[in-house]
């Protein structure tokens, strides 16, 4: 009887432990992907600007490709 209770308690601990590990893994993966995307979006652009890689690769600053066209002056 006692052995069955111990086994049941161990199984509950193991399942809750597995849930906690899965939650931690999910949070870590989310934060990792978010930080990588943030670095690609912000830091990498600045680094490429700083060392002239952007003008080497794109011929001009990459932001200039996406500027809206100005209407012709009348």
Biopython code that builds the backbone (N, CA, C, O; Angstrom):
import numpy as np
from Bio.PDB.StructureBuilder import StructureBuilder

atoms = [
    (1, "UNK", "N", (0.838, -1.201, 0.000)),
    (1, "UNK", "CA", (0.000, 0.000, 0.000)),
    (1, "UNK", "C", (0.873, 1.253, 0.000)),
    (1, "UNK", "O", (0.676, 2.171, -0.795)),
    (2, "UNK", "N", (1.832, 1.263, 0.903)),
    (2, "UNK", "CA", (2.726, 2.419, 0.979)),
    (2, "UNK", "C", (3.547, 2.565, -0.302)),
    (2, "UNK", "O", (3.789, 3.676, -0.771)),
    (3, "UNK", "N", (3.967, 1.442, -0.854)),
    (3, "UNK", "CA", (4.750, 1.472, -2.081)),
    (3, "UNK", "C", (3.943, 2.070, -3.236)),
    (3, "UNK", "O", (4.470, 2.833, -4.045)),
    (4, "UNK", "N", (2.648, 1.709, -3.299)),
    (4, "UNK", "CA", (1.792, 2.254, -4.357)),
    (4, "UNK", "C", (1.622, 3.760, -4.194)),
    (4, "UNK", "O", (1.635, 4.497, -5.180)),
    (5, "UNK", "N", (1.465, 4.221, -2.959)),
    (5, "UNK", "CA", (1.340, 5.654, -2.721)),
    (5, "UNK", "C", (2.622, 6.377, -3.112)),
    (5, "UNK", "O", (2.583, 7.448, -3.718)),
    (6, "UNK", "N", (3.767, 5.776, -2.757)),
    (6, "UNK", "CA", (5.038, 6.388, -3.139)),
    (6, "UNK", "C", (5.184, 6.435, -4.657)),
    (6, "UNK", "O", (5.646, 7.432, -5.211)),
    (7, "UNK", "N", (4.793, 5.367, -5.318)),
    (7, "UNK", "CA", (4.883, 5.327, -6.775)),
    (7, "UNK", "C", (3.959, 6.371, -7.398)),
    (7, "UNK", "O", (4.323, 7.032, -8.371)),
    (8, "UNK", "N", (2.751, 6.515, -6.822)),
    (8, "UNK", "CA", (1.816, 7.500, -7.359)),
    (8, "UNK", "C", (2.351, 8.917, -7.140)),
    (8, "UNK", "O", (2.263, 9.760, -8.033)),
    (9, "UNK", "N", (2.903, 9.178, -5.955)),
    (9, "UNK", "CA", (3.462, 10.498, -5.683)),
    (9, "UNK", "C", (4.646, 10.784, -6.611)),
    (9, "UNK", "O", (4.796, 11.899, -7.111)),
    (10, "UNK", "N", (5.478, 9.775, -6.836)),
    (10, "UNK", "CA", (6.614, 9.966, -7.740)),
    (10, "UNK", "C", (6.134, 10.252, -9.161)),
    (10, "UNK", "O", (6.714, 11.089, -9.853)),
    (11, "UNK", "N", (5.085, 9.566, -9.598)),
    (11, "UNK", "CA", (4.549, 9.802, -10.941)),
    (11, "UNK", "C", (3.983, 11.212, -11.061)),
    (11, "UNK", "O", (4.170, 11.873, -12.082)),
    (12, "UNK", "N", (3.287, 11.678, -10.015)),
    (12, "UNK", "CA", (2.758, 13.044, -10.046)),
    (12, "UNK", "C", (3.888, 14.070, -10.075)),
    (12, "UNK", "O", (3.837, 15.053, -10.814)),
    (13, "UNK", "N", (4.919, 13.817, -9.248)),
    (13, "UNK", "CA", (6.066, 14.726, -9.261)),
    (13, "UNK", "C", (6.721, 14.752, -10.636)),
    (13, "UNK", "O", (7.091, 15.812, -11.139)),
    (14, "UNK", "N", (6.860, 13.576, -11.235)),
    (14, "UNK", "CA", (7.517, 13.488, -12.531)),
    (14, "UNK", "C", (6.710, 14.214, -13.605)),
    (14, "UNK", "O", (7.282, 14.907, -14.446)),
    (15, "UNK", "N", (5.390, 14.059, -13.583)),
    (15, "UNK", "CA", (4.574, 14.717, -14.603)),
    (15, "UNK", "C", (4.600, 16.233, -14.407)),
    (15, "UNK", "O", (4.676, 16.983, -15.380)),
    (16, "UNK", "N", (4.537, 16.689, -13.146)),
    (16, "UNK", "CA", (4.590, 18.132, -12.932)),
    (16, "UNK", "C", (5.978, 18.668, -13.276)),
    (16, "UNK", "O", (6.117, 19.781, -13.783)),
    (17, "UNK", "N", (7.000, 17.861, -12.994)),
    (17, "UNK", "CA", (8.351, 18.260, -13.359)),
    (17, "UNK", "C", (8.489, 18.354, -14.878)),
    (17, "UNK", "O", (9.102, 19.290, -15.390)),
    (18, "UNK", "N", (7.924, 17.390, -15.594)),
    (18, "UNK", "CA", (7.980, 17.419, -17.059)),
    (18, "UNK", "C", (7.233, 18.635, -17.596)),
    (18, "UNK", "O", (7.666, 19.265, -18.561)),
    (19, "UNK", "N", (6.091, 18.963, -16.952)),
    (19, "UNK", "CA", (5.355, 20.158, -17.375)),
    (19, "UNK", "C", (6.188, 21.417, -17.161)),
    (19, "UNK", "O", (6.226, 22.303, -18.016)),
    (20, "UNK", "N", (6.853, 21.486, -16.012)),
    (20, "UNK", "CA", (7.670, 22.662, -15.729)),
    (20, "UNK", "C", (8.832, 22.765, -16.724)),
    (20, "UNK", "O", (9.156, 23.854, -17.198)),
    (21, "UNK", "N", (9.444, 21.641, -17.031)),
    (21, "UNK", "CA", (10.547, 21.656, -17.994)),
    (21, "UNK", "C", (10.052, 22.080, -19.370)),
    (21, "UNK", "O", (10.718, 22.850, -20.063)),
    (22, "UNK", "N", (8.889, 21.583, -19.766)),
    (22, "UNK", "CA", (8.335, 21.962, -21.065)),
    (22, "UNK", "C", (8.006, 23.455, -21.096)),
    (22, "UNK", "O", (8.237, 24.121, -22.105)),
    (23, "UNK", "N", (7.476, 23.972, -20.012)),
    (23, "UNK", "CA", (7.170, 25.402, -19.954)),
    (23, "UNK", "C", (8.440, 26.238, -20.028)),
    (23, "UNK", "O", (8.499, 27.228, -20.757)),
    (24, "UNK", "N", (9.456, 25.834, -19.268)),
    (24, "UNK", "CA", (10.726, 26.562, -19.323)),
    (24, "UNK", "C", (11.326, 26.521, -20.717)),
    (24, "UNK", "O", (11.847, 27.521, -21.210)),
    (25, "UNK", "N", (11.249, 25.350, -21.353)),
    (25, "UNK", "CA", (11.801, 25.221, -22.701)),
    (25, "UNK", "C", (11.045, 26.111, -23.673)),
    (25, "UNK", "O", (11.656, 26.750, -24.530)),
    (26, "UNK", "N", (9.712, 26.161, -23.550)),
    (26, "UNK", "CA", (8.910, 27.015, -24.427)),
    (26, "UNK", "C", (9.290, 28.482, -24.239)),
    (26, "UNK", "O", (9.483, 29.208, -25.215)),
    (27, "UNK", "N", (9.397, 28.916, -22.975)),
    (27, "UNK", "CA", (9.735, 30.311, -22.699)),
    (27, "UNK", "C", (11.127, 30.637, -23.231)),
    (27, "UNK", "O", (11.342, 31.688, -23.834)),
    (28, "UNK", "N", (12.073, 29.721, -23.001)),
    (28, "UNK", "CA", (13.434, 29.974, -23.461)),
    (28, "UNK", "C", (13.487, 30.066, -24.980)),
    (28, "UNK", "O", (14.160, 30.939, -25.527)),
    (29, "UNK", "N", (12.770, 29.158, -25.672)),
    (29, "UNK", "CA", (12.781, 29.201, -27.130)),
    (29, "UNK", "C", (12.153, 30.490, -27.641)),
    (29, "UNK", "O", (12.653, 31.100, -28.586)),
    (30, "UNK", "N", (11.049, 30.904, -27.010)),
    (30, "UNK", "CA", (10.409, 32.145, -27.436)),
    (30, "UNK", "C", (11.362, 33.326, -27.265)),
    (30, "UNK", "O", (11.523, 34.143, -28.172)),
    (31, "UNK", "N", (11.997, 33.408, -26.084)),
    (31, "UNK", "CA", (12.905, 34.521, -25.839)),
    (31, "UNK", "C", (14.102, 34.470, -26.783)),
    (31, "UNK", "O", (14.557, 35.508, -27.262)),
    (32, "UNK", "N", (14.612, 33.275, -27.052)),
    (32, "UNK", "CA", (15.757, 33.145, -27.939)),
    (32, "UNK", "C", (15.397, 33.615, -29.347)),
    (32, "UNK", "O", (16.137, 34.381, -29.965)),
    (33, "UNK", "N", (14.237, 33.141, -29.852)),
    (33, "UNK", "CA", (13.842, 33.543, -31.205)),
    (33, "UNK", "C", (13.576, 35.030, -31.276)),
    (33, "UNK", "O", (13.952, 35.691, -32.244)),
    (34, "UNK", "N", (12.915, 35.566, -30.231)),
    (34, "UNK", "CA", (12.624, 36.993, -30.222)),
    (34, "UNK", "C", (13.915, 37.802, -30.214)),
    (34, "UNK", "O", (14.041, 38.781, -30.949)),
    (35, "UNK", "N", (14.885, 37.390, -29.376)),
    (35, "UNK", "CA", (16.127, 38.152, -29.295)),
    (35, "UNK", "C", (16.909, 38.061, -30.601)),
    (35, "UNK", "O", (17.527, 39.039, -31.023)),
    (36, "UNK", "N", (16.886, 36.888, -31.248)),
    (36, "UNK", "CA", (17.597, 36.762, -32.521)),
    (36, "UNK", "C", (16.953, 37.649, -33.563)),
    (36, "UNK", "O", (17.647, 38.325, -34.322)),
    (37, "UNK", "N", (15.609, 37.652, -33.606)),
    (37, "UNK", "CA", (14.937, 38.517, -34.577)),
    (37, "UNK", "C", (15.195, 39.987, -34.262)),
    (37, "UNK", "O", (15.367, 40.795, -35.175)),
    (38, "UNK", "N", (15.223, 40.340, -32.977)),
    (38, "UNK", "CA", (15.489, 41.734, -32.611)),
    (38, "UNK", "C", (16.888, 42.129, -33.047)),
    (38, "UNK", "O", (17.098, 43.218, -33.581)),
    (39, "UNK", "N", (17.843, 41.239, -32.817)),
    (39, "UNK", "CA", (19.213, 41.562, -33.217)),
    (39, "UNK", "C", (19.317, 41.685, -34.732)),
    (39, "UNK", "O", (20.011, 42.567, -35.238)),
    (40, "UNK", "N", (18.631, 40.805, -35.458)),
    (40, "UNK", "CA", (18.670, 40.907, -36.914)),
    (40, "UNK", "C", (18.041, 42.224, -37.362)),
    (40, "UNK", "O", (18.528, 42.871, -38.289)),
    (41, "UNK", "N", (16.952, 42.615, -36.693)),
    (41, "UNK", "CA", (16.234, 43.801, -37.122)),
    (41, "UNK", "C", (16.940, 45.093, -36.768)),
    (41, "UNK", "O", (16.891, 46.051, -37.539)),
    (42, "UNK", "N", (17.606, 45.143, -35.601)),
    (42, "UNK", "CA", (18.176, 46.400, -35.135)),
    (42, "UNK", "C", (19.697, 46.390, -35.135)),
    (42, "UNK", "O", (20.321, 47.224, -35.792)),
    (43, "UNK", "N", (20.298, 45.459, -34.411)),
    (43, "UNK", "CA", (21.744, 45.498, -34.240)),
    (43, "UNK", "C", (22.469, 45.262, -35.549)),
    (43, "UNK", "O", (23.436, 45.957, -35.861)),
    (44, "UNK", "N", (22.004, 44.277, -36.323)),
    (44, "UNK", "CA", (22.725, 43.908, -37.526)),
    (44, "UNK", "C", (22.725, 45.054, -38.527)),
    (44, "UNK", "O", (23.735, 45.309, -39.182)),
    (45, "UNK", "N", (21.594, 45.746, -38.649)),
    (45, "UNK", "CA", (21.549, 46.895, -39.549)),
    (45, "UNK", "C", (22.566, 47.948, -39.125)),
    (45, "UNK", "O", (23.283, 48.501, -39.959)),
    (46, "UNK", "N", (22.622, 48.224, -37.812)),
    (46, "UNK", "CA", (23.565, 49.218, -37.330)),
    (46, "UNK", "C", (25.005, 48.797, -37.540)),
    (46, "UNK", "O", (25.850, 49.616, -37.903)),
    (47, "UNK", "N", (25.288, 47.529, -37.313)),
    (47, "UNK", "CA", (26.658, 47.042, -37.512)),
    (47, "UNK", "C", (27.035, 47.138, -38.981)),
    (47, "UNK", "O", (28.147, 47.549, -39.314)),
    (48, "UNK", "N", (26.123, 46.763, -39.852)),
    (48, "UNK", "CA", (26.431, 46.821, -41.288)),
    (48, "UNK", "C", (26.607, 48.261, -41.744)),
    (48, "UNK", "O", (27.456, 48.548, -42.588)),
    (49, "UNK", "N", (25.806, 49.169, -41.188)),
    (49, "UNK", "CA", (25.992, 50.582, -41.509)),
    (49, "UNK", "C", (27.352, 51.064, -41.029)),
    (49, "UNK", "O", (28.060, 51.778, -41.739)),
    (50, "UNK", "N", (27.708, 50.661, -39.808)),
    (50, "UNK", "CA", (28.934, 51.146, -39.182)),
    (50, "UNK", "C", (30.163, 50.753, -39.992)),
    (50, "UNK", "O", (31.081, 51.556, -40.156)),
    (51, "UNK", "N", (30.186, 49.537, -40.492)),
    (51, "UNK", "CA", (31.379, 49.057, -41.179)),
    (51, "UNK", "C", (31.265, 49.132, -42.693)),
    (51, "UNK", "O", (32.123, 48.617, -43.411)),
    (52, "UNK", "N", (30.196, 49.780, -43.184)),
    (52, "UNK", "CA", (30.065, 49.977, -44.620)),
    (52, "UNK", "C", (29.632, 48.739, -45.377)),
    (52, "UNK", "O", (29.701, 48.716, -46.605)),
    (53, "UNK", "N", (29.188, 47.712, -44.677)),
    (53, "UNK", "CA", (28.769, 46.506, -45.385)),
    (53, "UNK", "C", (27.471, 46.734, -46.145)),
    (53, "UNK", "O", (27.255, 46.150, -47.207)),
    (54, "UNK", "N", (26.603, 47.589, -45.600)),
    (54, "UNK", "CA", (25.316, 47.811, -46.250)),
    (54, "UNK", "C", (25.529, 48.483, -47.603)),
    (54, "UNK", "O", (24.940, 48.063, -48.599)),
    (55, "UNK", "N", (26.358, 49.516, -47.651)),
    (55, "UNK", "CA", (26.588, 50.183, -48.930)),
    (55, "UNK", "C", (27.334, 49.265, -49.886)),
    (55, "UNK", "O", (27.163, 49.359, -51.101)),
    (56, "UNK", "N", (28.166, 48.371, -49.337)),
    (56, "UNK", "CA", (28.865, 47.415, -50.194)),
    (56, "UNK", "C", (27.877, 46.418, -50.798)),
    (56, "UNK", "O", (27.983, 46.079, -51.976)),
    (57, "UNK", "N", (26.917, 45.947, -49.998)),
    (57, "UNK", "CA", (26.000, 44.924, -50.484)),
    (57, "UNK", "C", (24.878, 45.506, -51.331)),
    (57, "UNK", "O", (24.524, 44.940, -52.366)),
    (58, "UNK", "N", (24.315, 46.639, -50.898)),
    (58, "UNK", "CA", (23.116, 47.161, -51.550)),
    (58, "UNK", "C", (23.388, 48.389, -52.408)),
    (58, "UNK", "O", (22.504, 48.835, -53.139)),
    (59, "UNK", "N", (24.572, 48.934, -52.335)),
    (59, "UNK", "CA", (24.885, 50.095, -53.139)),
    (59, "UNK", "C", (24.444, 51.398, -52.492)),
    (59, "UNK", "O", (24.914, 52.465, -52.888)),
    (60, "UNK", "N", (23.560, 51.339, -51.513)),
    (60, "UNK", "CA", (23.140, 52.520, -50.775)),
    (60, "UNK", "C", (22.620, 52.030, -49.445)),
    (60, "UNK", "O", (22.627, 50.832, -49.165)),
    (61, "UNK", "N", (22.172, 52.958, -48.631)),
    (61, "UNK", "CA", (21.639, 52.520, -47.345)),
    (61, "UNK", "C", (20.381, 51.703, -47.592)),
    (61, "UNK", "O", (19.569, 52.089, -48.434)),
    (62, "UNK", "N", (20.184, 50.583, -46.890)),
    (62, "UNK", "CA", (19.026, 49.735, -47.191)),
    (62, "UNK", "C", (17.688, 50.411, -46.907)),
    (62, "UNK", "O", (16.672, 50.045, -47.497)),
    (63, "UNK", "N", (17.680, 51.397, -46.008)),
    (63, "UNK", "CA", (16.419, 52.071, -45.711)),
    (63, "UNK", "C", (15.930, 52.875, -46.910)),
    (63, "UNK", "O", (14.728, 53.087, -47.068)),
    (64, "UNK", "N", (16.857, 53.323, -47.756)),
    (64, "UNK", "CA", (16.456, 54.188, -48.854)),
    (64, "UNK", "C", (15.621, 53.438, -49.877)),
    (64, "UNK", "O", (14.867, 54.055, -50.628)),
    (65, "UNK", "N", (15.741, 52.123, -49.918)),
    (65, "UNK", "CA", (14.912, 51.355, -50.840)),
    (65, "UNK", "C", (13.436, 51.483, -50.497)),
    (65, "UNK", "O", (12.572, 51.432, -51.372)),
    (66, "UNK", "N", (13.163, 51.649, -49.211)),
    (66, "UNK", "CA", (11.787, 51.557, -48.750)),
    (66, "UNK", "C", (11.170, 52.913, -48.468)),
    (66, "UNK", "O", (10.060, 52.985, -47.941)),
    (67, "UNK", "N", (11.870, 54.001, -48.811)),
    (67, "UNK", "CA", (11.274, 55.312, -48.593)),
    (67, "UNK", "C", (10.113, 55.492, -49.567)),
    (67, "UNK", "O", (10.197, 55.053, -50.714)),
    (68, "UNK", "N", (9.034, 56.131, -49.122)),
    (68, "UNK", "CA", (7.916, 56.360, -50.050)),
    (68, "UNK", "C", (8.320, 57.358, -51.136)),
    (68, "UNK", "O", (9.123, 58.262, -50.907)),
    (69, "UNK", "N", (7.755, 57.173, -52.296)),
    (69, "UNK", "CA", (8.066, 58.093, -53.390)),
    (69, "UNK", "C", (7.448, 59.459, -53.097)),
    (69, "UNK", "O", (6.313, 59.563, -52.632)),
    (70, "UNK", "N", (8.222, 60.495, -53.380)),
    (70, "UNK", "CA", (7.719, 61.848, -53.160)),
    (70, "UNK", "C", (6.876, 62.261, -54.373)),
    (70, "UNK", "O", (7.252, 61.989, -55.513)),
    (71, "UNK", "N", (5.751, 62.909, -54.128)),
    (71, "UNK", "CA", (4.971, 63.402, -55.276)),
    (71, "UNK", "C", (5.745, 64.528, -55.976)),
    (71, "UNK", "O", (6.486, 65.267, -55.328)),
    (72, "UNK", "N", (5.577, 64.655, -57.259)),
    (72, "UNK", "CA", (6.323, 65.712, -57.971)),
    (72, "UNK", "C", (5.885, 67.096, -57.508)),
    (72, "UNK", "O", (4.704, 67.361, -57.284)),
    (73, "UNK", "N", (6.880, 67.966, -57.375)),
    (73, "UNK", "CA", (6.583, 69.336, -56.939)),
    (73, "UNK", "C", (5.913, 70.088, -58.084)),
    (73, "UNK", "O", (6.377, 70.053, -59.224)),
    (74, "UNK", "N", (4.822, 70.763, -57.764)),
    (74, "UNK", "CA", (4.093, 71.516, -58.795)),
    (74, "UNK", "C", (4.541, 72.960, -58.817)),
    (74, "UNK", "O", (4.042, 73.749, -59.618)),
]
sb = StructureBuilder()
sb.init_structure("model")
sb.init_model(0)
sb.init_chain("A")
sb.init_seg("    ")
for serial, (resi, resn, name, xyz) in enumerate(atoms, 1):
    if name == "N":
        sb.init_residue(resn, " ", resi, " ")
    sb.init_atom(name, np.array(xyz, "f"), 0.0, 1.0, " ", f" {name:<3s}", serial, name[0])
structure = sb.get_structure()
